[in-house]
C-alpha cells in the first residue's frame, strides 16, 4: 500500500554534503530517503562548523543533494556571551553515578522559569541562535503536516519543538553529557508529538534524566546500506595517501571532546612495542594533533576516500564518551572491520556486547592493550568478528524498517495536528 505523501520539514543545526558530523550525516541520509515518499524541506543554519558557527553559506533557499534547504542567519559563537552550564547542574552531572535514595526521581532538576537556571541562556549562547527560523516556523502553520527536529542539544530544535508542539517528531540524539542536565530539557522532551530514539540505551537515558514515560517511544535508528569498496578502489585510495593495509583508523571530528587526545596518547604508548604501527585520522581537525611520522591526518575526506580508508584498516577506533548511535561504527561493522570502542559510552558498549564484533575498553591503558590485541588478532578470530559485525548491522539497521517507523510517526502527529489545528 502506498504511503500518503506528506509535507515535511526537517530542522537540524547544520546541513550540507561537506558538513563533518555524525548527527548531521544522519539527518541528511534520513532527509534523502524520506524525500522518496514525502515532500521535505530542510531548515538549518548558515554554518559549516559548530566550533565558531561562522556563516559560510548564504542565508535563504538553496538546493543540496536535490533537496530544498532554507538557511537562517545567526551570530558567531560567543558574540552574545559564552555558554556555561550553571554549577548546580554540573554537580548533578558529576554525581550522577552515586547511589541515590530517591532513585525514582529524575536526575535533572525541574525548571524554575529562570532563563539562566533552566538553560535557555545556555542554548542561545551555545548557538546556532536563529530567531528568524523560529519566526518562519510560527508563520508556517499550513506549510507542513509535520516537522522532524534533530538533536535536542541545539536551540533550533529545543526552542522549535516548543513552538510546534504536537506536530513535531523529535530525534533527540541524546548523550549523557553536562548540557543535557539543564532543566529546560524537561520541556523539550515533553513538547514532542513523537519521540524516536536511536537505541534502547538512549531511550532508558531519557527516562533517567527527565522521568518521562518512554513506553510509547520507538527505537528507529538508521538504515545502513553502504557497500565495501572493491579491492582496486581500496588500493587506489591507500596509494593516494601513501598507506599500506593494516593501520588503525579513526573517522570523525578530530577534537579532544571526541577523545582523540586519549587515542593519540594510547597509540604513542602502543608504538613502543609495535614501532611499525600506524594511526590514520580521517576528518577535519579542530585540535592540534602532535606531529609524528606514524600518525597520518587526511583532513576532510570524500565519502569514497573515507570508505576506502576504513576498508584498509585493521580496526576502527571510537574513543568518544558521548554517542547516541555511532553511524561510523555501524558502517565499519557492515564492512567487516573490527571496532574498538570506549565502554564509558553506554551505546558503544552495547553495540560491541550485542554484536561480538570488537572490544570495549575503559581508560587509556586498556585502549593501548586493545591496540595490541587487534594487532595480533588471529585470522580465525578476525573472521568471526567480521561475520558477527556484518550480521548485527544487516539484521537491525535496514532502511525499510526505519522508514516504516517514521511513516507511522508522521501519520500519527499529522492526525493530531489536523485535530488540534495550526500552532
LINNOR-V608471 format. One record per helix or strand of 2 or more residues. SS is the DSSP state (H for helix, E for strand). FROM is the first residue (numbers start at 1). TO is the last residue. Records with the same first field share a line. If there is no record, write none. Layout:
# LINNOR-V608471
SS = FROM-TO ; FROM-TO
This chain:
# LINNOR-V608471
E = 7-11 ; 39-45 ; 60-64 ; 67-72 ; 146-150 ; 168-171 ; 194-197 ; 218-219 ; 247-251 ; 279-283 ; 295-299 ; 313-318 ; 338-342 ; 358-361
H = 22-34 ; 87-94 ; 115-118 ; 120-126 ; 131-139 ; 155-167 ; 178-181 ; 184-191 ; 200-210 ; 231-240 ; 256-258 ; 260-271 ; 303-311 ; 327-335 ; 346-355 ; 364-375 ; 379-396 ; 399-420
